[in-house]
Amino acid sequence: MKNLMNHKPDEGRVVLTFDDGPGRHLAAILDILKEKAVPAVFFWNTRLLYDQRPWRRVIDEGHLIGSHSHKHVNLTSLNQQKQYDEIKTSIDRIESITGQRVRYFRPPFGQFNEDTVAVLKSLDLTPVMWEITSYDWENKAEPGKTVCNVIDHVKAGSIILLHELEQTVEVLPELIDRLREEGYDFTLI
């Protein structure tokens, strides 16, 4: 599964993506993104998606919502039919709540197999992986490491993996500022 890039790497743009939501830190992340005028892509586990979540704000503020499955299971442990059911449930839920077609999918844990690829093709979904993981989930005690993990590896066209976590909220303004200082701008996929 190749990473999706719809912009030219020499344009100096990167994509911020947030997995495992929608969660309780979503509003804070959206506040920062709005203040900094940065678009992002949210890959959601739809077992967490309810009509009361601020999904409309995500769309209204110019961000994208993609699927990260329904229950965040390792798809490679499921047969093709169960993978289809897991992914289709997620897509249906997002579309029924938001009224918008889902086009992008990120497999939980970055794990996929030929069955996953066949399911995505049958559902007309584009897989989106990442070049850089921030390891924000490992850096609760030292969230500043998240910024270093990204800045030390970023390049034009990078898709950056973040999560809807408290420690990510803490360092997101600095991360955005540092990326801009390094000459990068932000785009969607």
C-alpha positions as CSV (number, residue, x, y, z in Angstrom):
1,M,0.0,0.0,0.0
2,K,1.6,3.2,-1.1
3,N,1.1,6.5,0.5
4,L,-1.2,9.0,-1.1
5,M,0.3,12.2,-2.3
6,N,-1.7,14.7,-4.4
7,H,0.7,17.6,-4.2
8,K,4.2,17.9,-5.5
9,P,7.0,17.3,-3.0
10,D,8.9,20.4,-4.1
11,E,6.0,22.6,-3.0
12,G,7.3,22.4,0.6
13,R,4.0,21.2,2.0
14,V,3.2,18.7,4.7
15,V,0.0,17.1,5.9
16,L,-1.0,16.8,9.5
17,T,-3.2,13.8,10.3
18,F,-4.8,12.8,13.6
19,D,-5.8,9.3,14.4
20,D,-8.0,7.5,17.0
21,G,-10.7,10.2,17.5
22,P,-13.1,11.7,17.8
23,G,-12.1,12.2,21.4
24,R,-12.2,14.7,24.2
25,H,-9.2,16.7,22.9
26,L,-10.7,17.3,19.5
27,A,-12.0,20.8,20.4
28,A,-8.7,21.9,21.7
29,I,-6.9,20.6,18.5
30,L,-9.5,22.4,16.4
31,D,-8.9,25.6,18.3
32,I,-5.2,25.4,17.6
33,L,-5.6,24.5,14.0
34,K,-8.0,27.5,13.5
35,E,-5.7,29.9,15.3
36,K,-2.8,28.8,13.2
37,A,-4.8,28.5,9.9
38,V,-3.8,24.9,9.4
39,P,-5.9,22.2,7.6
40,A,-5.7,18.6,8.8
41,V,-7.1,15.2,8.2
42,F,-8.8,13.2,10.9
43,F,-9.0,9.4,10.7
44,W,-11.7,8.3,13.1
45,N,-12.7,5.1,14.8
46,T,-16.4,5.3,14.4
47,R,-17.3,3.5,17.6
48,L,-16.4,6.9,19.1
49,L,-18.5,9.0,16.6
50,Y,-21.8,10.3,17.7
51,D,-23.9,13.0,16.3
52,Q,-23.1,15.2,19.4
53,R,-19.3,15.2,18.7
54,P,-18.1,18.4,17.0
55,W,-17.8,16.7,13.6
56,R,-19.6,19.6,11.9
57,R,-16.9,22.0,13.1
58,V,-14.3,19.7,11.5
59,I,-15.9,20.0,8.2
60,D,-16.9,23.7,8.5
61,E,-13.3,24.6,9.3
62,G,-12.0,22.9,6.2
63,H,-10.6,19.7,7.5
64,L,-11.2,16.2,6.2
65,I,-12.7,13.1,7.9
66,G,-11.5,9.7,6.9
67,S,-12.0,6.3,8.4
68,H,-9.7,4.5,10.7
69,S,-12.1,1.5,11.0
70,H,-15.0,1.1,13.4
71,K,-13.3,-0.6,16.4
72,H,-9.6,-0.1,15.7
73,V,-8.8,-3.8,15.3
74,N,-5.8,-5.2,13.5
75,L,-7.4,-5.9,10.2
76,T,-4.8,-8.6,9.3
77,S,-6.3,-10.8,12.1
78,L,-9.7,-10.8,10.2
79,N,-10.7,-12.6,7.1
80,Q,-11.8,-10.5,4.1
81,Q,-15.5,-10.5,4.9
82,K,-14.9,-9.4,8.5
83,Q,-12.5,-6.7,7.2
84,Y,-15.2,-5.5,4.8
85,D,-17.8,-5.4,7.6
86,E,-15.4,-3.5,9.9
87,I,-14.6,-0.9,7.2
88,K,-18.0,-0.6,5.7
89,T,-19.6,-0.1,9.1
90,S,-17.2,2.8,9.7
91,I,-17.8,4.4,6.3
92,D,-21.6,4.1,6.7
93,R,-21.5,5.7,10.1
94,I,-19.4,8.6,9.0
95,E,-21.5,9.2,5.9
96,S,-24.8,8.9,7.8
97,I,-23.8,11.4,10.4
98,T,-21.9,13.9,8.2
99,G,-23.8,13.5,5.0
100,Q,-20.4,13.5,3.2
101,R,-18.8,10.7,1.2
102,V,-15.7,9.1,2.8
103,R,-12.8,8.8,0.4
104,Y,-9.8,8.0,2.6
105,F,-8.9,5.1,4.9
106,R,-6.0,4.5,7.3
107,P,-5.7,1.0,8.6
108,P,-5.3,0.7,12.4
109,F,-1.7,0.1,13.5
110,G,-0.7,0.6,9.8
111,Q,-1.4,-3.1,9.4
112,F,-3.0,-4.4,6.2
113,N,-2.9,-7.3,3.8
114,E,-4.1,-8.3,0.3
115,D,-7.6,-8.7,1.7
116,T,-7.5,-5.1,3.0
117,V,-6.5,-3.8,-0.4
118,A,-9.3,-5.7,-2.1
119,V,-11.8,-4.3,0.4
120,L,-10.6,-0.8,-0.1
121,K,-10.8,-1.1,-3.8
122,S,-14.4,-2.5,-3.6
123,L,-15.4,0.4,-1.5
124,D,-13.6,3.0,-3.7
125,L,-11.4,4.1,-0.7
126,T,-8.0,5.5,-1.1
127,P,-5.5,4.2,1.5
128,V,-3.4,6.9,3.3
129,M,-0.4,5.9,5.4
130,W,2.3,8.2,6.8
131,E,6.0,9.0,6.4
132,I,6.5,10.4,9.8
133,T,5.2,9.2,13.1
134,S,5.4,11.6,15.9
135,Y,5.3,8.9,18.6
136,D,3.1,11.3,20.5
137,W,1.4,8.4,22.3
138,E,4.8,7.4,23.8
139,N,5.7,10.9,24.9
140,K,3.2,11.7,27.6
141,A,5.9,12.4,30.1
142,E,8.1,14.3,27.6
143,P,5.8,15.7,24.9
144,G,8.6,17.9,23.5
145,K,10.0,14.7,22.0
146,T,7.0,14.7,19.7
147,V,8.2,17.9,18.0
148,C,11.8,16.5,17.7
149,N,10.5,13.3,16.1
150,V,8.8,15.3,13.4
151,I,11.3,18.1,12.8
152,D,14.2,15.6,12.6
153,H,12.6,13.6,9.8
154,V,10.3,16.0,7.9
155,K,10.6,16.6,4.2
156,A,8.4,18.2,1.6
157,G,5.3,16.0,1.0
158,S,5.5,14.3,4.4
159,I,2.3,13.0,5.9
160,I,2.6,13.3,9.7
161,L,0.9,10.9,12.1
162,L,-0.4,12.5,15.3
163,H,-3.2,11.5,17.7
164,E,-6.0,13.2,19.5
165,L,-4.1,13.2,22.8
166,E,-3.5,15.7,25.7
167,Q,0.2,15.7,25.1
168,T,-0.3,16.4,21.4
169,V,-2.5,19.4,22.2
170,E,0.3,20.6,24.5
171,V,2.9,20.7,21.7
172,L,0.8,21.3,18.6
173,P,1.3,25.0,18.5
174,E,5.1,24.6,18.8
175,L,5.1,21.9,16.2
176,I,3.2,24.0,13.7
177,D,5.5,27.0,14.3
178,R,8.7,24.9,14.0
179,L,7.5,23.4,10.7
180,R,6.8,26.9,9.4
181,E,10.2,28.1,10.5
182,E,11.7,25.1,8.6
183,G,9.9,26.5,5.5
184,Y,6.9,24.1,5.3
185,D,3.3,25.0,4.7
186,F,0.3,22.8,5.3
187,T,-2.2,21.1,2.9
188,L,-4.8,18.4,2.7
189,I,-4.4,15.1,0.9
